[in-house]
Amino acid sequence: MSKLLFFDIDGTLIDCNLGIYSISDNVKEALDKLKENGHDVFLATGRCKCF
């Protein structure tokens, strides 16, 4: 059964407080694997459009 998966960006996939400003290759690979397995992956953020 496929699932809808939502991931928060700030503080979860990246953490500016720790100097992590982009999604790591490992996380990208994991998200790609989820999509390959038929799941729908969405990124959530409270950031404005200009980011």
CHARMM-style PDB file with segment names, atoms N, HN, CA, C and O in Angstrom:
ATOM      1  N   MET     1       0.837  -1.162   0.000  1.00  0.00      PROA
ATOM      2  CA  MET     1       0.000   0.000   0.000  1.00  0.00      PROA
ATOM      3  C   MET     1       0.893   1.240   0.000  1.00  0.00      PROA
ATOM      4  O   MET     1       1.792   1.368   0.832  1.00  0.00      PROA
ATOM      5  N   SER     2       0.638   2.146  -0.937  1.00  0.00      PROA
ATOM      6  HN  SER     2      -0.091   2.042  -1.612  1.00  0.00      PROA
ATOM      7  CA  SER     2       1.432   3.377  -0.975  1.00  0.00      PROA
ATOM      8  C   SER     2       0.929   4.343   0.092  1.00  0.00      PROA
ATOM      9  O   SER     2      -0.230   4.292   0.506  1.00  0.00      PROA
ATOM     10  N   LYS     3       1.811   5.205   0.517  1.00  0.00      PROA
ATOM     11  HN  LYS     3       2.752   5.246   0.181  1.00  0.00      PROA
ATOM     12  CA  LYS     3       1.485   6.164   1.570  1.00  0.00      PROA
ATOM     13  C   LYS     3       1.897   7.563   1.146  1.00  0.00      PROA
ATOM     14  O   LYS     3       2.790   7.741   0.318  1.00  0.00      PROA
ATOM     15  N   LEU     4       1.235   8.547   1.726  1.00  0.00      PROA
ATOM     16  HN  LEU     4       0.509   8.402   2.399  1.00  0.00      PROA
ATOM     17  CA  LEU     4       1.640   9.937   1.578  1.00  0.00      PROA
ATOM     18  C   LEU     4       2.558  10.251   2.752  1.00  0.00      PROA
ATOM     19  O   LEU     4       2.175  10.069   3.907  1.00  0.00      PROA
ATOM     20  N   LEU     5       3.758  10.718   2.463  1.00  0.00      PROA
ATOM     21  HN  LEU     5       4.070  10.866   1.524  1.00  0.00      PROA
ATOM     22  CA  LEU     5       4.736  11.007   3.515  1.00  0.00      PROA
ATOM     23  C   LEU     5       5.132  12.476   3.451  1.00  0.00      PROA
ATOM     24  O   LEU     5       5.558  12.968   2.406  1.00  0.00      PROA
ATOM     25  N   PHE     6       4.990  13.163   4.560  1.00  0.00      PROA
ATOM     26  HN  PHE     6       4.644  12.763   5.409  1.00  0.00      PROA
ATOM     27  CA  PHE     6       5.345  14.571   4.651  1.00  0.00      PROA
ATOM     28  C   PHE     6       6.537  14.727   5.585  1.00  0.00      PROA
ATOM     29  O   PHE     6       6.552  14.170   6.682  1.00  0.00      PROA
ATOM     30  N   PHE     7       7.531  15.487   5.147  1.00  0.00      PROA
ATOM     31  HN  PHE     7       7.519  15.940   4.255  1.00  0.00      PROA
ATOM     32  CA  PHE     7       8.722  15.736   5.950  1.00  0.00      PROA
ATOM     33  C   PHE     7       8.918  17.236   6.106  1.00  0.00      PROA
ATOM     34  O   PHE     7       8.853  17.986   5.132  1.00  0.00      PROA
ATOM     35  N   ASP     8       9.157  17.662   7.330  1.00  0.00      PROA
ATOM     36  HN  ASP     8       9.210  17.053   8.122  1.00  0.00      PROA
ATOM     37  CA  ASP     8       9.488  19.053   7.600  1.00  0.00      PROA
ATOM     38  C   ASP     8      10.932  19.286   7.153  1.00  0.00      PROA
ATOM     39  O   ASP     8      11.788  18.417   7.312  1.00  0.00      PROA
ATOM     40  N   ILE     9      11.184  20.444   6.605  1.00  0.00      PROA
ATOM     41  HN  ILE     9      10.488  21.150   6.476  1.00  0.00      PROA
ATOM     42  CA  ILE     9      12.545  20.742   6.165  1.00  0.00      PROA
ATOM     43  C   ILE     9      13.384  21.263   7.330  1.00  0.00      PROA
ATOM     44  O   ILE     9      14.412  20.681   7.678  1.00  0.00      PROA
ATOM     45  N   ASP    10      12.935  22.362   7.924  1.00  0.00      PROA
ATOM     46  HN  ASP    10      12.101  22.835   7.641  1.00  0.00      PROA
ATOM     47  CA  ASP    10      13.724  23.041   8.957  1.00  0.00      PROA
ATOM     48  C   ASP    10      13.742  22.260  10.264  1.00  0.00      PROA
ATOM     49  O   ASP    10      12.698  22.005  10.865  1.00  0.00      PROA
ATOM     50  N   GLY    11      14.935  21.888  10.689  1.00  0.00      PROA
ATOM     51  HN  GLY    11      15.782  22.095  10.200  1.00  0.00      PROA
ATOM     52  CA  GLY    11      15.096  21.161  11.939  1.00  0.00      PROA
ATOM     53  C   GLY    11      14.926  19.662  11.797  1.00  0.00      PROA
ATOM     54  O   GLY    11      15.130  18.920  12.758  1.00  0.00      PROA
ATOM     55  N   THR    12      14.555  19.206  10.608  1.00  0.00      PROA
ATOM     56  HN  THR    12      14.390  19.808   9.827  1.00  0.00      PROA
ATOM     57  CA  THR    12      14.388  17.769  10.375  1.00  0.00      PROA
ATOM     58  C   THR    12      15.329  17.313   9.262  1.00  0.00      PROA
ATOM     59  O   THR    12      16.263  16.550   9.509  1.00  0.00      PROA
ATOM     60  N   LEU    13      15.084  17.780   8.037  1.00  0.00      PROA
ATOM     61  HN  LEU    13      14.325  18.400   7.837  1.00  0.00      PROA
ATOM     62  CA  LEU    13      15.945  17.398   6.912  1.00  0.00      PROA
ATOM     63  C   LEU    13      17.185  18.285   6.819  1.00  0.00      PROA
ATOM     64  O   LEU    13      18.234  17.848   6.345  1.00  0.00      PROA
ATOM     65  N   ILE    14      17.060  19.520   7.267  1.00  0.00      PROA
ATOM     66  HN  ILE    14      16.208  19.875   7.652  1.00  0.00      PROA
ATOM     67  CA  ILE    14      18.216  20.411   7.373  1.00  0.00      PROA
ATOM     68  C   ILE    14      18.153  21.084   8.742  1.00  0.00      PROA
ATOM     69  O   ILE    14      17.087  21.148   9.355  1.00  0.00      PROA
ATOM     70  N   ASP    15      19.272  21.576   9.215  1.00  0.00      PROA
ATOM     71  HN  ASP    15      20.138  21.524   8.718  1.00  0.00      PROA
ATOM     72  CA  ASP    15      19.301  22.265  10.506  1.00  0.00      PROA
ATOM     73  C   ASP    15      20.338  23.377  10.443  1.00  0.00      PROA
ATOM     74  O   ASP    15      21.530  23.151  10.651  1.00  0.00      PROA
ATOM     75  N   CYS    16      19.864  24.569  10.154  1.00  0.00      PROA
ATOM     76  HN  CYS    16      18.896  24.752   9.985  1.00  0.00      PROA
ATOM     77  CA  CYS    16      20.769  25.719  10.020  1.00  0.00      PROA
ATOM     78  C   CYS    16      21.535  25.986  11.306  1.00  0.00      PROA
ATOM     79  O   CYS    16      22.661  26.482  11.258  1.00  0.00      PROA
ATOM     80  N   ASN    17      20.946  25.666  12.456  1.00  0.00      PROA
ATOM     81  HN  ASN    17      20.032  25.263  12.494  1.00  0.00      PROA
ATOM     82  CA  ASN    17      21.642  25.872  13.734  1.00  0.00      PROA
ATOM     83  C   ASN    17      22.876  24.985  13.848  1.00  0.00      PROA
ATOM     84  O   ASN    17      23.823  25.328  14.554  1.00  0.00      PROA
ATOM     85  N   LEU    18      22.870  23.852  13.160  1.00  0.00      PROA
ATOM     86  HN  LEU    18      22.100  23.573  12.586  1.00  0.00      PROA
ATOM     87  CA  LEU    18      24.018  22.941  13.173  1.00  0.00      PROA
ATOM     88  C   LEU    18      24.898  23.108  11.940  1.00  0.00      PROA
ATOM     89  O   LEU    18      25.849  22.352  11.742  1.00  0.00      PROA
ATOM     90  N   GLY    19      24.578  24.107  11.108  1.00  0.00      PROA
ATOM     91  HN  GLY    19      23.805  24.722  11.268  1.00  0.00      PROA
ATOM     92  CA  GLY    19      25.361  24.355   9.907  1.00  0.00      PROA
ATOM     93  C   GLY    19      25.011  23.446   8.744  1.00  0.00      PROA
ATOM     94  O   GLY    19      25.783  23.334   7.792  1.00  0.00      PROA
ATOM     95  N   ILE    20      23.857  22.794   8.807  1.00  0.00      PROA
ATOM     96  HN  ILE    20      23.229  22.884   9.581  1.00  0.00      PROA
ATOM     97  CA  ILE    20      23.399  21.919   7.718  1.00  0.00      PROA
ATOM     98  C   ILE    20      22.391  22.714   6.901  1.00  0.00      PROA
ATOM     99  O   ILE    20      21.242  22.874   7.311  1.00  0.00      PROA
ATOM    100  N   TYR    21      22.826  23.218   5.734  1.00  0.00      PROA
ATOM    101  HN  TYR    21      23.760  23.088   5.401  1.00  0.00      PROA
ATOM    102  CA  TYR    21      22.006  24.127   4.943  1.00  0.00      PROA
ATOM    103  C   TYR    21      21.366  23.481   3.720  1.00  0.00      PROA
ATOM    104  O   TYR    21      20.623  24.137   2.990  1.00  0.00      PROA
ATOM    105  N   SER    22      21.645  22.217   3.493  1.00  0.00      PROA
ATOM    106  HN  SER    22      22.249  21.684   4.085  1.00  0.00      PROA
ATOM    107  CA  SER    22      21.020  21.516   2.368  1.00  0.00      PROA
ATOM    108  C   SER    22      20.788  20.059   2.755  1.00  0.00      PROA
ATOM    109  O   SER    22      21.396  19.541   3.692  1.00  0.00      PROA
ATOM    110  N   ILE    23      19.905  19.422   2.018  1.00  0.00      PROA
ATOM    111  HN  ILE    23      19.411  19.843   1.257  1.00  0.00      PROA
ATOM    112  CA  ILE    23      19.570  18.024   2.290  1.00  0.00      PROA
ATOM    113  C   ILE    23      20.758  17.154   1.880  1.00  0.00      PROA
ATOM    114  O   ILE    23      21.270  17.290   0.769  1.00  0.00      PROA
ATOM    115  N   SER    24      21.192  16.272   2.760  1.00  0.00      PROA
ATOM    116  HN  SER    24      20.776  16.161   3.662  1.00  0.00      PROA
ATOM    117  CA  SER    24      22.366  15.433   2.490  1.00  0.00      PROA
ATOM    118  C   SER    24      22.069  14.406   1.398  1.00  0.00      PROA
ATOM    119  O   SER    24      20.911  14.099   1.114  1.00  0.00      PROA
ATOM    120  N   ASP    25      23.124  13.889   0.800  1.00  0.00      PROA
ATOM    121  HN  ASP    25      24.064  14.138   1.031  1.00  0.00      PROA
ATOM    122  CA  ASP    25      22.972  12.864  -0.235  1.00  0.00      PROA
ATOM    123  C   ASP    25      22.281  11.623   0.319  1.00  0.00      PROA
ATOM    124  O   ASP    25      21.478  11.001  -0.376  1.00  0.00      PROA
ATOM    125  N   ASN    26      22.585  11.257   1.562  1.00  0.00      PROA
ATOM    126  HN  ASN    26      23.237  11.762   2.127  1.00  0.00      PROA
ATOM    127  CA  ASN    26      21.938  10.087   2.172  1.00  0.00      PROA
ATOM    128  C   ASN    26      20.436  10.279   2.290  1.00  0.00      PROA
ATOM    129  O   ASN    26      19.660   9.360   2.025  1.00  0.00      PROA
ATOM    130  N   VAL    27      20.030  11.478   2.690  1.00  0.00      PROA
ATOM    131  HN  VAL    27      20.659  12.224   2.906  1.00  0.00      PROA
ATOM    132  CA  VAL    27      18.597  11.767   2.819  1.00  0.00      PROA
ATOM    133  C   VAL    27      17.944  11.770   1.440  1.00  0.00      PROA
ATOM    134  O   VAL    27      16.846  11.239   1.272  1.00  0.00      PROA
ATOM    135  N   LYS    28      18.617  12.367   0.451  1.00  0.00      PROA
ATOM    136  HN  LYS    28      19.509  12.798   0.588  1.00  0.00      PROA
ATOM    137  CA  LYS    28      18.081  12.370  -0.914  1.00  0.00      PROA
ATOM    138  C   LYS    28      17.885  10.944  -1.416  1.00  0.00      PROA
ATOM    139  O   LYS    28      16.859  10.634  -2.021  1.00  0.00      PROA
ATOM    140  N   GLU    29      18.860  10.081  -1.168  1.00  0.00      PROA
ATOM    141  HN  GLU    29      19.693  10.333  -0.677  1.00  0.00      PROA
ATOM    142  CA  GLU    29      18.754   8.681  -1.595  1.00  0.00      PROA
ATOM    143  C   GLU    29      17.592   7.982  -0.894  1.00  0.00      PROA
ATOM    144  O   GLU    29      16.868   7.205  -1.516  1.00  0.00      PROA
ATOM    145  N   ALA    30      17.412   8.256   0.392  1.00  0.00      PROA
ATOM    146  HN  ALA    30      18.000   8.888   0.897  1.00  0.00      PROA
ATOM    147  CA  ALA    30      16.314   7.642   1.144  1.00  0.00      PROA
ATOM    148  C   ALA    30      14.966   8.115   0.609  1.00  0.00      PROA
ATOM    149  O   ALA    30      14.039   7.316   0.473  1.00  0.00      PROA
ATOM    150  N   LEU    31      14.849   9.403   0.304  1.00  0.00      PROA
ATOM    151  HN  LEU    31      15.601  10.052   0.414  1.00  0.00      PROA
ATOM    152  CA  LEU    31      13.603   9.928  -0.256  1.00  0.00      PROA
ATOM    153  C   LEU    31      13.336   9.331  -1.634  1.00  0.00      PROA
ATOM    154  O   LEU    31      12.198   8.991  -1.955  1.00  0.00      PROA
ATOM    155  N   ASP    32      14.385   9.203  -2.450  1.00  0.00      PROA
ATOM    156  HN  ASP    32      15.310   9.480  -2.189  1.00  0.00      PROA
ATOM    157  CA  ASP    32      14.242   8.575  -3.768  1.00  0.00      PROA
ATOM    158  C   ASP    32      13.782   7.126  -3.639  1.00  0.00      PROA
ATOM    159  O   ASP    32      12.942   6.673  -4.416  1.00  0.00      PROA
ATOM    160  N   LYS    33      14.319   6.404  -2.676  1.00  0.00      PROA
ATOM    161  HN  LYS    33      15.002   6.772  -2.045  1.00  0.00      PROA
ATOM    162  CA  LYS    33      13.943   5.004  -2.450  1.00  0.00      PROA
ATOM    163  C   LYS    33      12.465   4.906  -2.067  1.00  0.00      PROA
ATOM    164  O   LYS    33      11.754   4.015  -2.532  1.00  0.00      PROA
ATOM    165  N   LEU    34      12.015   5.819  -1.224  1.00  0.00      PROA
ATOM    166  HN  LEU    34      12.593   6.542  -0.846  1.00  0.00      PROA
ATOM    167  CA  LEU    34      10.597   5.839  -0.857  1.00  0.00      PROA
ATOM    168  C   LEU    34       9.728   6.040  -2.096  1.00  0.00      PROA
ATOM    169  O   LEU    34       8.710   5.369  -2.261  1.00  0.00      PROA
ATOM    170  N   LYS    35      10.136   6.974  -2.973  1.00  0.00      PROA
ATOM    171  HN  LYS    35      10.963   7.519  -2.838  1.00  0.00      PROA
ATOM    172  CA  LYS    35       9.374   7.221  -4.203  1.00  0.00      PROA
ATOM    173  C   LYS    35       9.411   6.001  -5.118  1.00  0.00      PROA
ATOM    174  O   LYS    35       8.397   5.652  -5.723  1.00  0.00      PROA
ATOM    175  N   GLU    36      10.566   5.350  -5.226  1.00  0.00      PROA
ATOM    176  HN  GLU    36      11.390   5.633  -4.735  1.00  0.00      PROA
ATOM    177  CA  GLU    36      10.693   4.141  -6.046  1.00  0.00      PROA
ATOM    178  C   GLU    36       9.769   3.032  -5.548  1.00  0.00      PROA
ATOM    179  O   GLU    36       9.282   2.218  -6.331  1.00  0.00      PROA
ATOM    180  N   ASN    37       9.536   3.011  -4.239  1.00  0.00      PROA
ATOM    181  HN  ASN    37       9.932   3.673  -3.603  1.00  0.00      PROA
ATOM    182  CA  ASN    37       8.665   1.996  -3.640  1.00  0.00      PROA
ATOM    183  C   ASN    37       7.189   2.382  -3.702  1.00  0.00      PROA
ATOM    184  O   ASN    37       6.347   1.729  -3.086  1.00  0.00      PROA
ATOM    185  N   GLY    38       6.876   3.445  -4.447  1.00  0.00      PROA
ATOM    186  HN  GLY    38       7.559   3.975  -4.948  1.00  0.00      PROA
ATOM    187  CA  GLY    38       5.488   3.805  -4.694  1.00  0.00      PROA
ATOM    188  C   GLY    38       4.870   4.796  -3.728  1.00  0.00      PROA
ATOM    189  O   GLY    38       3.669   5.056  -3.789  1.00  0.00      PROA
ATOM    190  N   HSD    39       5.674   5.350  -2.839  1.00  0.00      PROA
ATOM    191  HN  HSD    39       6.650   5.138  -2.789  1.00  0.00      PROA
ATOM    192  CA  HSD    39       5.140   6.322  -1.883  1.00  0.00      PROA
ATOM    193  C   HSD    39       5.232   7.731  -2.466  1.00  0.00      PROA
ATOM    194  O   HSD    39       6.112   8.023  -3.276  1.00  0.00      PROA
ATOM    195  N   ASP    40       4.315   8.595  -2.043  1.00  0.00      PROA
ATOM    196  HN  ASP    40       3.600   8.357  -1.385  1.00  0.00      PROA
ATOM    197  CA  ASP    40       4.345  10.002  -2.436  1.00  0.00      PROA
ATOM    198  C   ASP    40       5.029  10.787  -1.325  1.00  0.00      PROA
ATOM    199  O   ASP    40       4.605  10.742  -0.171  1.00  0.00      PROA
ATOM    200  N   VAL    41       6.087  11.505  -1.680  1.00  0.00      PROA
ATOM    201  HN  VAL    41       6.432  11.541  -2.618  1.00  0.00      PROA
ATOM    202  CA  VAL    41       6.896  12.234  -0.703  1.00  0.00      PROA
ATOM    203  C   VAL    41       6.682  13.733  -0.900  1.00  0.00      PROA
ATOM    204  O   VAL    41       6.776  14.245  -2.016  1.00  0.00      PROA
ATOM    205  N   PHE    42       6.394  14.425   0.199  1.00  0.00      PROA
ATOM    206  HN  PHE    42       6.318  14.009   1.105  1.00  0.00      PROA
ATOM    207  CA  PHE    42       6.174  15.865   0.165  1.00  0.00      PROA
ATOM    208  C   PHE    42       7.071  16.533   1.198  1.00  0.00      PROA
ATOM    209  O   PHE    42       7.318  15.987   2.273  1.00  0.00      PROA
ATOM    210  N   LEU    43       7.552  17.721   0.854  1.00  0.00      PROA
ATOM    211  HN  LEU    43       7.351  18.165  -0.019  1.00  0.00      PROA
ATOM    212  CA  LEU    43       8.354  18.507   1.788  1.00  0.00      PROA
ATOM    213  C   LEU    43       7.492  19.643   2.311  1.00  0.00      PROA
ATOM    214  O   LEU    43       6.812  20.319   1.540  1.00  0.00      PROA
ATOM    215  N   ALA    44       7.520  19.853   3.614  1.00  0.00      PROA
ATOM    216  HN  ALA    44       8.073  19.304   4.241  1.00  0.00      PROA
ATOM    217  CA  ALA    44       6.736  20.906   4.252  1.00  0.00      PROA
ATOM    218  C   ALA    44       7.677  21.945   4.835  1.00  0.00      PROA
ATOM    219  O   ALA    44       8.759  21.622   5.325  1.00  0.00      PROA
ATOM    220  N   THR    45       7.246  23.199   4.773  1.00  0.00      PROA
ATOM    221  HN  THR    45       6.367  23.462   4.375  1.00  0.00      PROA
ATOM    222  CA  THR    45       8.056  24.272   5.344  1.00  0.00      PROA
ATOM    223  C   THR    45       7.172  25.456   5.697  1.00  0.00      PROA
ATOM    224  O   THR    45       6.104  25.651   5.116  1.00  0.00      PROA
ATOM    225  N   GLY    46       7.622  26.222   6.635  1.00  0.00      PROA
ATOM    226  HN  GLY    46       8.489  26.063   7.107  1.00  0.00      PROA
ATOM    227  CA  GLY    46       6.958  27.467   6.977  1.00  0.00      PROA
ATOM    228  C   GLY    46       7.665  28.651   6.338  1.00  0.00      PROA
ATOM    229  O   GLY    46       7.319  29.806   6.590  1.00  0.00      PROA
ATOM    230  N   ARG    47       8.653  28.355   5.511  1.00  0.00      PROA
ATOM    231  HN  ARG    47       8.934  27.417   5.307  1.00  0.00      PROA
ATOM    232  CA  ARG    47       9.421  29.416   4.859  1.00  0.00      PROA
ATOM    233  C   ARG    47       8.569  30.131   3.815  1.00  0.00      PROA
ATOM    234  O   ARG    47       7.648  29.554   3.236  1.00  0.00      PROA
ATOM    235  N   CYS    48       8.899  31.394   3.591  1.00  0.00      PROA
ATOM    236  HN  CYS    48       9.648  31.862   4.060  1.00  0.00      PROA
ATOM    237  CA  CYS    48       8.213  32.132   2.533  1.00  0.00      PROA
ATOM    238  C   CYS    48       8.793  31.722   1.180  1.00  0.00      PROA
ATOM    239  O   CYS    48       9.833  31.067   1.114  1.00  0.00      PROA
ATOM    240  N   LYS    49       8.118  32.111   0.113  1.00  0.00      PROA
ATOM    241  HN  LYS    49       7.274  32.643   0.167  1.00  0.00      PROA
ATOM    242  CA  LYS    49       8.514  31.718  -1.243  1.00  0.00      PROA
ATOM    243  C   LYS    49       9.933  32.149  -1.615  1.00  0.00      PROA
ATOM    244  O   LYS    49      10.583  31.484  -2.421  1.00  0.00      PROA
ATOM    245  N   CYS    50      10.418  33.237  -1.047  1.00  0.00      PROA
ATOM    246  HN  CYS    50       9.890  33.777  -0.391  1.00  0.00      PROA
ATOM    247  CA  CYS    50      11.726  33.765  -1.451  1.00  0.00      PROA
ATOM    248  C   CYS    50      12.877  32.837  -1.083  1.00  0.00      PROA
ATOM    249  O   CYS    50      13.973  32.993  -1.621  1.00  0.00      PROA
ATOM    250  N   PHE    51      12.665  31.871  -0.180  1.00  0.00      PROA
ATOM    251  HN  PHE    51      11.774  31.744   0.256  1.00  0.00      PROA
ATOM    252  CA  PHE    51      13.714  30.919   0.155  1.00  0.00      PROA
ATOM    253  C   PHE    51      13.779  29.902  -0.933  1.00  0.00      PROA
ATOM    254  OT1 PHE    51      14.598  28.985  -0.874  1.00  0.00      PROA
TER     255      PHE     51
END
